[in-house]
Amino acid sequence: MSTVYISLGSNIQREYHIHAAISELKKISSTCQISRLFEAEPVGFSGPNFFNCVVEIETSLSFDTLQQTLKELEVQYGRSPNAQKNQSRTLDLDILLFGDVCRDSAPVLPRSDIYKFAFVLWPLTELCPDRVIPGDDRTVAQLWQSFEHSQALWPVEIAVTV
């Protein structure tokens, strides 16, 4: 079994798509922990604000199988298979950490979004502050402490159920 952290994001029918993704992830995992839900302004384009969270699951799926499953879920919930970056989306599911795996080829692990985006790092900090990032001697909490907190991000008071 591998402990996996997945970033969820949506800015089209946000609440529906986040809840749908969590329900789908529960079907492939024996355990599921969810951060609080956050609202964030889009980065790199203009559009509606996003809802974001991070989910921790335990899975026996391989990295490639899980990656394919997440891409199929995105398409199932209305995202174009050829969707471009920096545009509105129904659902965005990205593997942030997959056990202690480090990958230099696409998709890279740990995912670089951990270092770039508050909407990824703050919810990840809630779930696993003491987790050491593979290939980096720092914990998630240490990354958050040194992160420049200039991105607009705030917790949302909508219950995200396990």
C-alpha positions in Angstrom: 0.0 0.0 0.0 1.2 3.5 -0.8 0.2 6.7 0.9 -0.8 9.2 -1.8 -1.7 12.9 -1.6 -3.9 14.2 -4.4 -4.7 17.9 -5.0 -8.3 18.6 -6.1 -9.4 21.8 -7.8 -12.5 23.1 -9.5 -13.9 26.4 -10.6 -16.9 25.2 -12.5 -19.8 23.9 -10.3 -17.1 23.8 -7.7 -18.8 22.2 -4.7 -20.4 19.5 -6.8 -17.2 18.5 -8.5 -15.1 18.5 -5.4 -17.6 16.3 -3.6 -17.9 14.0 -6.7 -14.1 13.6 -6.8 -13.9 12.7 -3.1 -16.7 10.1 -3.5 -14.8 8.6 -6.4 -11.5 8.5 -4.5 -13.2 6.7 -1.6 -14.1 3.9 -4.1 -10.4 3.2 -4.8 -9.0 3.6 -1.2 -9.4 1.9 2.1 -8.8 5.2 3.9 -9.4 8.8 2.9 -8.4 11.9 4.8 -9.4 15.3 3.5 -8.1 18.8 4.3 -10.3 21.8 4.7 -11.7 23.3 1.6 -10.1 26.5 0.4 -11.1 29.1 -2.1 -8.4 30.6 -4.3 -8.2 33.1 -7.1 -7.1 31.6 -10.5 -3.3 31.8 -11.2 -2.3 32.7 -14.7 -5.7 33.6 -16.1 -9.0 35.4 -15.2 -12.0 33.3 -14.2 -14.1 32.3 -11.3 -12.4 31.4 -8.1 -11.4 27.8 -7.4 -12.3 25.4 -4.6 -9.2 23.4 -3.6 -8.3 20.7 -1.1 -5.9 17.8 -0.7 -6.9 14.2 -0.1 -4.7 11.5 1.5 -5.5 8.0 0.4 -4.0 4.5 0.9 -3.9 2.5 -2.3 -2.5 -0.6 -3.8 -2.7 0.8 -7.3 0.5 1.5 -9.2 1.4 5.1 -9.9 0.6 4.7 -13.6 -2.8 3.1 -12.9 -3.7 5.8 -10.4 -2.6 8.5 -12.8 -4.8 7.0 -15.5 -7.7 6.6 -13.2 -7.5 10.3 -12.2 -7.4 11.4 -15.8 -10.5 9.3 -16.6 -12.3 10.9 -13.6 -11.5 14.3 -14.9 -12.9 13.4 -18.3 -16.0 11.7 -16.8 -16.8 14.9 -14.9 -16.6 17.1 -18.0 -12.9 18.1 -18.5 -11.7 17.9 -22.0 -8.9 15.3 -22.5 -6.9 18.0 -24.4 -7.6 20.8 -21.8 -5.0 23.5 -21.7 -3.4 24.9 -18.6 -4.5 28.3 -17.3 -8.2 27.9 -18.0 -11.4 27.2 -16.0 -12.0 23.5 -15.3 -14.6 21.2 -13.8 -12.1 19.0 -12.1 -8.3 19.0 -11.7 -6.8 16.0 -10.0 -3.0 15.9 -9.5 -0.8 13.4 -7.6 1.4 15.5 -5.3 3.2 12.7 -3.4 3.1 8.9 -4.1 4.8 7.2 -1.1 8.5 8.0 -1.3 8.6 7.9 -5.1 10.8 10.5 -6.9 10.3 10.8 -10.7 12.2 13.1 -13.0 10.0 12.4 -16.1 6.5 13.7 -16.5 4.6 13.6 -14.4 7.3 14.6 -12.0 7.2 13.6 -8.3 7.0 15.2 -5.9 4.9 17.5 -7.9 6.4 21.0 -8.2 3.0 22.6 -7.3 3.9 21.8 -3.7 6.6 24.5 -3.9 4.6 27.0 -6.0 1.0 27.3 -4.8 -0.5 28.1 -1.5 -3.7 26.3 -2.5 -1.7 23.1 -2.6 0.8 23.6 0.3 -1.6 24.9 3.0 -4.1 22.0 2.7 -1.1 19.5 2.4 0.2 21.1 5.6 -3.1 20.4 7.4 -2.9 16.7 6.5 0.8 15.8 7.0 2.9 18.6 8.5 5.7 16.3 9.6 6.0 14.4 6.3 9.4 14.8 4.7 9.2 15.6 1.0 11.0 12.8 -0.9 14.3 14.1 -2.4 14.1 17.1 -0.1 15.1 17.1 3.6 12.4 19.5 4.6 9.0 18.7 6.0 5.7 20.0 4.6 5.5 22.3 7.7 9.0 23.7 7.0 8.0 24.4 3.4 4.9 26.2 4.6 6.8 28.3 7.1 9.2 29.5 4.5 6.5 30.0 1.8 5.8 33.5 0.6 2.1 33.9 1.5 1.2 36.4 -1.1 -1.4 34.3 -3.0 -5.0 35.0 -2.1 -6.4 31.9 -0.3 -9.0 31.4 2.4 -10.7 28.5 4.1 -14.3 27.9 3.1 -17.0 26.9 5.6 -18.5 24.1 3.5 -18.3 20.6 5.0 -16.2 18.2 3.0 -17.2 14.7 4.3 -15.1 11.6 4.6 
